[in-house]
Amino acid sequence: MNSRGSSIDGRHTLAEILSQPRVWPAALHELSQGSSFKALLSQSNERHDWLFVGCGTSFYLAEAAASAWTLLSGRKARALPASEILLFPDLARLDAKRTQAVIISRSGCTSEAVRAAEALRVVHNVPTLGITCTPDSELARSCERTLALPAANEQSLVMTRSFTTMFLALVQLGAALGADLTVAASIQRAADSMAARVQQFNQQIETFSEAHEFEDFVYLAQGPLFPVAREAALKVTEMSCSYAQAYHTLEFRHGPKAIVSPHTCLTFFLSESGMKAECEVMSEMKDLGGAIIAVCNHASEAVKRSADVIFECAGEIPEVVFPAPFIVPAQLLGLHYGVKKGFNPDEPRNLSRVVILD
């Protein structure tokens, strides 16, 4: 490993990861009392197709939000990268009469996101809602309405608490539109459960990282958790410059499992709906010699037999909320493995905080 000294420790990123259980309920309570949130509840009922748009982490957030929206509101929802709106708008099949677009950008300055918002509103006549952590931003000026979550903003470059908090904000909005009155309480329970465990998770991940040398990282999930696998792979890539891939869990059998060895770290994000089938794959990968991390709400006996490390959220929460607490161990793994390799997760190599194009 290319050690660069203990003074480079990603301390800002770590503090922001650990702050999430505190930030979630505070930010969402403030959001729910705002005029933009209340106006959306009264004015969005005629929109039946929801399009979530973002870049990088914000695109994976868009995918997670689209899955949650479908489950909560019963409305059609999908996600696209902002670049697809700009380069291939005909493939997006935008219906101005039915579609509501949600454009996601932490900074509100990402060029592709801002340009996509302007194209959707001006060229395609699609109503636009921005969600950002920066209230006074280009995105806010480009969208008809904006939901802002400044409490979730970050000093560090890598998106961590902004991802989870903006996701939960969209879950809360989807639930409100679907007249589901239970989700706000579920988010509070998720925050309480994570607050009781996040320091332990941090210690477990640090110990695990110190004890292993990996050549490959694989993240596996199904259904509404698949965007979490994609975001987890990005976190370990950004913070540790490691090679990482994401697959649907059962698809991993169909060829990709060829890479599994004792130098492969496989993280399984386990749903409750598909846990039996997912655990069968986990057992197979354990037999092939891979190191197994399991992230779940409640660990079954099958999980305990196969996993080397288990992160059990143990909250009385619905699957639609899982992406927020489930990504936390993956964020911590990216950070600690980056530190182990001598990188500073606060300042990832080759990256800037915002992608701004000429």
SELO-901798 format. One record per residue (C-alpha): x, y, z; residue in three letters. Coordinates in steps of 0.02 Angstrom, whole numbers, padded with zeros to 5 digits, always signed. Each point is the difference from the previous one (the first is absolute). Layout:
XYZALA;...
! end
This chain:
+00000+00000+00000MET;+00053+00179-00034ASN;-00008+00070+00176SER;+00001+00190+00012ARG;-00010+00020+00187GLY;-00133+00002+00136SER;-00032+00187-00015SER;-00098-00033-00160ILE;-00156-00082+00069ASP;-00154+00064-00090GLY;-00060+00080+00161ARG;-00128+00114-00082HIS;-00075-00143-00100THR;-00004-00112+00153LEU;-00087+00132+00105ALA;-00130+00025-00136GLU;-00033-00187-00016ILE;-00021-00017+00188LEU;-00114+00152+00008SER;-00136-00076-00109GLN;-00117-00066+00137PRO;-00004+00174+00076ARG;-00020+00093-00165VAL;-00140-00106-00076TRP;-00145+00043+00118PRO;+00053+00181+00026ALA;+00016+00037-00186ALA;-00161-00088-00047LEU;-00101+00085+00136HIS;+00059+00169-00061GLU;-00038-00051-00180LEU;-00177-00058+00039SER;-00042+00167+00078GLN;+00057+00099-00153GLY;-00116+00082-00124SER;+00073-00091-00151SER;-00033-00171+00075PHE;-00179+00045+00044LYS;-00031+00076-00171ALA;+00060-00158-00086LEU;-00126-00104+00096LEU;-00143+00106-00066SER;+00062+00024-00178GLN;+00077-00165-00053SER;-00150-00114-00002ASN;-00029+00020-00187GLU;+00176-00064-00041ARG;+00005-00188-00019HIS;+00172-00031-00077ASP;+00149+00054+00107TRP;+00173+00015-00075LEU;+00149+00011+00118PHE;+00161+00072-00073VAL;+00177+00015+00067GLY;+00186-00027-00032CYS;+00117-00120+00091GLY;-00059-00030+00178THR;-00152+00108-00036SER;-00047-00117-00143PHE;+00008-00152+00116TYR;-00105+00103+00121LEU;-00122+00029-00143ALA;-00010-00188-00031GLU;-00032-00034+00185ALA;-00131+00136+00007ALA;-00088-00066-00155ALA;-00013-00173+00078SER;-00065+00071+00163ALA;-00122+00113-00091TRP;-00072-00146-00096THR;-00027-00099+00160LEU;-00070+00145+00101LEU;-00106+00101-00119SER;-00054-00130-00126GLY;+00054+00119-00139ARG;+00117-00036-00143LYS;+00176+00054+00041ALA;+00168-00019-00086ARG;+00175+00073+00006ALA;+00118+00066-00133LEU;+00172+00080+00004PRO;-00008+00184-00044ALA;+00111-00036-00151SER;-00135-00109-00078GLU;-00124+00143+00007ILE;+00125+00110-00089LEU;+00067-00122-00129LEU;-00145-00119-00034PHE;-00162+00088+00048PRO;-00101-00103-00125ASP;+00040-00158+00098LEU;-00067+00081+00158ALA;-00174+00010-00079ARG;-00048+00154+00100LEU;-00187+00031+00017ASP;-00024+00181+00052ALA;-00179-00032+00055LYS;+00038-00143+00119ARG;+00182+00016+00054THR;+00075+00085+00152GLN;+00190+00011-00002ALA;+00107+00001+00158VAL;+00179+00058-00025ILE;+00123-00044+00138ILE;+00164+00091+00035SER;+00084+00025+00169ARG;+00086+00160-00055SER;-00135+00058-00120GLY;+00142+00047-00117CYS;+00036-00162-00094THR;-00003+00056-00182SER;-00089-00151-00073GLU;-00135+00004+00135ALA;-00032+00186-00023VAL;-00004-00016-00190ARG;-00117-00150+00011ALA;-00117+00099+00113ALA;-00003+00144-00124GLU;-00029-00116-00148ALA;-00141-00091+00088LEU;-00087+00161+00048ARG;+00031+00108-00154VAL;+00016-00123-00145VAL;-00111-00143+00056HIS;-00126+00097+00108ASN;+00021-00123+00144VAL;-00025+00070+00176PRO;+00161-00004+00101THR;+00036-00026+00185LEU;+00178+00022+00062GLY;+00067-00085+00155ILE;+00165+00064+00066THR;+00099+00041+00155CYS;+00036+00176-00062THR;-00154+00112+00005PRO;+00068+00146-00103ASP;+00067-00093-00150SER;-00011-00009-00189GLU;-00112-00153+00015LEU;-00120+00094+00113ALA;-00009+00140-00128ARG;-00026-00124-00143SER;-00142-00099+00079CYS;-00178+00053+00033GLU;+00010-00062+00179ARG;+00143-00054+00111THR;+00017-00104+00158LEU;+00158+00051+00092ALA;+00087-00097+00139LEU;+00145+00109+00057PRO;+00024-00101+00160ALA;+00053-00149-00106ALA;+00136+00093-00095ASN;+00180-00055+00021GLU;+00172+00075+00015GLN;+00078-00155-00076SER;-00001-00039-00185LEU;-00081-00172+00005VAL;-00189-00004+00020MET;-00055-00097+00155THR;-00131+00081+00110ARG;-00065+00104-00146SER;-00040-00163-00092PHE;-00098-00076+00144THR;-00088+00159+00054THR;-00058+00050-00175MET;-00057-00180-00028PHE;-00103+00002+00160LEU;-00073+00169-00047ALA;-00065-00074-00162LEU;-00065-00152+00093VAL;-00093+00115+00118GLN;-00073+00098-00146LEU;-00052-00159-00090GLY;-00082-00067+00157ALA;-00094+00163+00028ALA;-00065-00001-00178LEU;-00054-00181+00024GLY;-00085+00043+00165ALA;+00117-00117+00095ASP;+00007+00071+00175LEU;+00121-00130+00069THR;+00161+00041-00092VAL;+00051+00153+00102ALA;-00002-00107+00157ALA;+00097-00136-00091SER;+00136+00124-00047ILE;+00014+00053+00183GLN;+00017-00183+00051ARG;+00135-00026-00131ALA;+00093+00151+00069ALA;-00016-00061+00179ASP;+00059-00175-00047SER;+00150+00066-00097MET;+00046+00122+00138ALA;+00015-00148+00119ALA;+00110-00098-00120ARG;+00103+00117-00109VAL;+00151+00010+00116GLN;+00004-00190+00014GLN;-00014-00014-00190PHE;+00145+00120-00017ASN;+00110-00103+00115GLN;-00048-00163-00087GLN;+00041+00070-00172ILE;+00166+00072+00057GLU;+00052-00167+00074THR;-00059-00095-00153PHE;+00094+00116-00118SER;+00161-00015+00098GLU;-00010-00190-00004ALA;-00027-00024-00188HIS;+00081+00036-00167GLU;-00123+00002-00145PHE;+00021+00005-00189GLU;-00185+00015-00041ASP;-00156+00068+00085PHE;-00171-00065-00053VAL;-00167+00070+00058TYR;-00158-00103-00022LEU;-00183+00044+00023ALA;-00172-00021-00077GLN;-00152+00110-00027GLY;-00002+00167+00093PRO;+00172-00037+00074LEU;+00090-00017-00167PHE;+00035+00189-00011PRO;+00082-00017+00171VAL;+00119-00130-00072ALA;+00045+00120-00141ARG;+00029+00143+00121GLU;+00103-00112+00116ALA;+00114-00049-00144ALA;+00024+00184-00039LEU;+00045+00041+00181LYS;+00140-00128+00010VAL;+00062+00054-00172THR;+00001+00186+00046GLU;+00077-00015+00173MET;+00121-00144-00023SER;+00032-00005-00189CYS;-00048-00184+00003SER;-00083-00101-00137TYR;-00183-00028+00040ALA;-00152-00070-00089GLN;-00186-00011+00037ALA;-00117-00138-00057TYR;-00174-00064+00034HIS;+00030-00137+00127THR;-00070-00146-00099LEU;+00081+00062-00160GLU;+00172-00019+00079PHE;-00012-00188-00026ARG;-00009+00023-00188HIS;+00182+00030-00038GLY;+00066+00136+00117PRO;+00031-00124+00142LYS;+00156-00053-00096ALA;+00096+00140+00089ILE;-00036-00062+00177VAL;+00152-00044+00104SER;+00063+00032+00177PRO;+00051+00172-00064HIS;-00179+00044-00048THR;-00109+00097+00121CYS;-00185-00030-00034LEU;-00130+00109+00086THR;-00179-00065-00003PHE;-00139+00126+00030PHE;-00137-00118+00054LEU;-00183+00036-00026SER;-00136-00080+00104GLU;-00104-00042-00154SER;+00139-00099-00085GLY;+00113-00050+00145MET;-00015-00189-00023LYS;+00058+00004-00181ALA;+00132+00132+00038GLU;+00071-00104+00142CYS;+00018-00149-00116GLU;+00114+00106-00110VAL;+00094+00058+00155MET;+00032-00178+00053SER;+00064-00044-00174GLU;+00121+00147+00001MET;+00061-00048+00174LYS;+00038-00175-00065ASP;+00101+00080-00141LEU;+00110+00084+00130GLY;-00062+00180-00005GLY;-00002+00113+00152ALA;-00183+00038+00039ILE;-00077+00157+00073ILE;-00188-00007+00033ALA;-00105+00156+00024VAL;-00178-00036+00054CYS;-00138+00054+00115ASN;-00012-00163+00097HIS;+00128-00139-00026ALA;-00071-00174-00030SER;+00094-00160+00047GLU;+00050-00017-00183ALA;+00080+00173+00006VAL;+00094-00043+00159LYS;+00068-00162-00077ARG;+00072+00084-00155SER;+00053+00177+00046ALA;+00170+00046+00068ASP;-00068+00167+00061VAL;-00183+00046+00029ILE;-00071+00175+00010PHE;-00175-00018+00070GLU;-00103+00160+00001CYS;-00132-00081+00111ALA;-00133+00132-00025GLY;-00187-00022-00018GLU;+00002+00081-00170ILE;-00071-00041-00173PRO;+00113-00051-00144GLU;-00032+00165-00087VAL;+00105+00087+00134VAL;+00143-00128-00003PHE;+00114+00092-00124PRO;+00043+00137+00126ALA;+00063-00106+00145PRO;+00067-00138-00112PHE;+00123+00113-00092ILE;+00084+00056+00162VAL;+00114-00154+00022PRO;+00050+00015-00183ALA;+00046+00182+00023GLN;+00107-00047+00149LEU;+00085-00141-00096LEU;+00048+00118-00141GLY;+00073+00122+00126LEU;+00099-00123+00105HIS;+00067-00098-00147TYR;+00053+00164-00079GLY;+00094+00050+00157VAL;+00080-00173+00004LYS;+00064+00027-00177LYS;+00072+00170+00046GLY;-00132+00109-00081PHE;-00091+00147+00077ASN;-00188-00030-00022PRO;-00030+00185+00029ASP;+00096+00037-00161GLU;-00026-00145-00122PRO;+00122-00014-00142ARG;-00048+00076-00169ASN;-00168+00064+00065LEU;-00078+00170+00031SER;-00148+00041+00110ARG;-00107+00059-00146VAL;+00012-00042-00185VAL;-00017+00166-00091ILE;+00014+00001-00190LEU;+00050+00145-00111ASP;
! end
